[in-house]
Every structure is written in C-alpha cells, then in structure tokens.
C-alpha cells in the first residue's frame, strides 16, 4: 500500500480494525508525519483502542513481549513503537522486528522500519512511504488532516509546487499547517518565505547545531555564513535558547542515568549531542550560555544593534580554561 492509498483509507475505523500489525517502511523515518497522523486519528476517535507510545530506543524483546502479550481485564491498546532502527544493538533490533512481524494480538501495534527483507504476511498491513511528496499527495494529506484550503490558498500551494516539485513528508506536514494559518492576501511574501524554508541548497539548522555542540569552529562558521541572513537576530536568539535549554536538561538526565527523559528532552537536538557530545559540557557552562542569550534578547528588544551573537559564538568556541 502506498502513501496515497493509505491517506485515502486511514480515516476509516474499519481500516484500523482490519488487522493487528501496521508496518510503515520507507527511505527515512518522518517523525512529524507520524505525530500529526496519529494525533489526528486520536482526535477523531478513529483508532480501535487507546494509544500507548513506547520509546523504541529503550525496547527489548522480553519487555515488549510482556506488554504486547497480556491485557488487563481484556482491555486492548494501540501501541506506537516509532522507529525500530533507533535500537542500537543489531541483534536485539532484529529479534524485535522478527517478533513484531509474527505478532497476532491481542493488541494493535504500529512501527517503522526502513525496509522489509522478506515478503510480509498477509496478516500485516504494510504502508510504503513515498520518498518525496508531490502536489497530488499533498492534497490527500491535507484532506486527511481535515485542513480545508480556500481557493486563494490553493493557488499559493500550486505555485509552491510549481517551484519545488516535491518535498519530504515532514515538510509537507509543516506546509499544511502553515498554509492553514496564513492570509491569502500575502501570497507573494508567503511563496518566497516558504521556498526559503523548503530550500535544499542551504545547510539545515540541525547541521549548524551539530557543529556548534561538537565545537567544530571551521565547519560551524562556514555553515553560519550561509544561513545567518535567512532569519533575523531575534530568531537566532530564540533558536539557540531552546537548543541550550534542551542540552542542559539532556546533560542533567543522562548524568542521572534517566535515559527515557533524556531521550524525550533531546527533541530538536542533533543526535550527536545525545550520543557523545553531552559529555564535553558542564551544566554551569550551559546555564551561563543561556543567561547570556537572555541578556542578548533583552538588548535586541530594546533596540541594540551591537553584534552580541558574534560575542556569544566567540565565547563558546574559545578553549576552556
């Protein structure tokens, strides 16, 4: 089943009651897409049982078997396991995939793996996610999410796709929500702004953040010169404030070996920080950096034009005493 067919059928309760196992596959995991889809299904009460989300990176076969094989007073649950590829141990990952592909109840379960090595059982509903979303699939996504676009907004969408041809699923979800909020009278400005957001020529903010926390000054400043003028200073202050705030709490949770909370707090941080770079930072240094950003934000909002962000970067990349 491809993405278009899935979107055409997923609003029906009978689709989710047709089997117990829903396996999504595709080139890459799209977290925003999965969040938006299952949040919507929950809101419209389409799923056959209450949702329960499990952190895939902490799964092991025995605990998963215990949760999926038992019920309390016959209550069924709809388990969202996310991206199984996040399980680092290869043997453990393969054991869980084998277990899931053979699962037959009593609960419902959905998960993502990049590919199916063997032909799936007829008892498994397989959804193949497109690598890129075109205009037609975007319209199906908007219809599924019950986002009704006026003629003016449809014209903006058509113009956007005439420029970018296709986009990722996560970008399509972002665009759906953004279009739902804009004023069609600002069509020209909207088109140009969205194209900048969807541009694949510029480095991503995640790349910039990864170089920042790796303290790789040459790569950071090379990337920074390419993206700095795309957003105003107030955006960068907000961006780095969130990054530092999350990094502080990830460091704190990992130091306490609270891996579940650390994983949740790491959203929007580069994976390399969660994996290794957190060890190179002190909580006091992160707190000082956050405090400095607060001062910069206050100054900017009072009309200061001093290059405070340059000072922030310089201080960050200076060797620690």
C-alpha positions, 0 to 999 in steps of 0.5 A: 500500500502506498502513501496515497492509498493509505491517506485515502483509507486511514480515516476509516475505523474499519481500516484500523480494525482490519488487522493487528500489525501496521508496518510503515517502511520507507527511505527515512523515518518522518517523525512529524508525519507520524505525530500529526497522523496519529494525533489526528486519528486520536482526535477523531476517535478513529483508532480501535483502542487507546494509544500507548507510545513506547520509546523504541530506543529503550525496547527489548524483546522480553519487555515488549513481549510482556506488554504486547502479550497480556491485557488487563481485564481484556482491555486492548491498546494501540501501541506506537513503537516509532522507529525500530532502527533507533535500537542500537544493538543489531541483534536485539533490533532484529529479534524485535522486528522478527517478533513484531512481524509474527505478532497476532494480538491481542493488541494493535501495534504500529512501527517503522522500519526502513525496509522489509527483507522478506515478503510480509504476511498477509496478516500485516498491513504494510504502508510504503512511504513515498520518498518525496511528496508531490502536489497530488499527495499533498492534497490527500494529506491535507484532506486527511488532516481535515485542513480545508484550503480556500481557493486563494490558498490553493493557488499559493500551494500550486505555485509552491509546487510549481517551484519545488516539485516535491518535498519530504513528508515532514515538510509537507506536514509543516506546509499544511499547517502553515498554509492553514494559518496564513492570509491569502492576501500575502501570497507573494511574501508567503511563496518566497518565505516558504521556498526559503524554508523548503530550500535544499541548497542551504545547510539545515539548522540541525547541521549548524547545531551539530557543529556548534555542540561538537565545537567544530569552529571551521565547519560551524562558521562556514555553515553560519555564513550561509544561513545567518541572513535567512532569519533575523537576530531575534530568531537566532536568539530564540533558536539557540535558547531552546537548543541550550535549554534542551542540552542542559536538561539532556546533560542533567538526565543522562548524568542521572542515568534517566535515559527515557527523559533524556531521550524525550528532552533531546527533541530538536537536538542533533543526535550527536549531542545525545550520543557523545557530545553531552559529555564535553559540557558542564551544566554551569557552562550551559546555564551561563550560555543561556543567561547570556542569550537572555541578556542578548534578547533583552538588548535586541528588544530594546533596540541594540544593534551591537553584534552580541551573537558574534560575542556569544559564538566567540565565547563558546568556541574559545578553549576552556580554561 
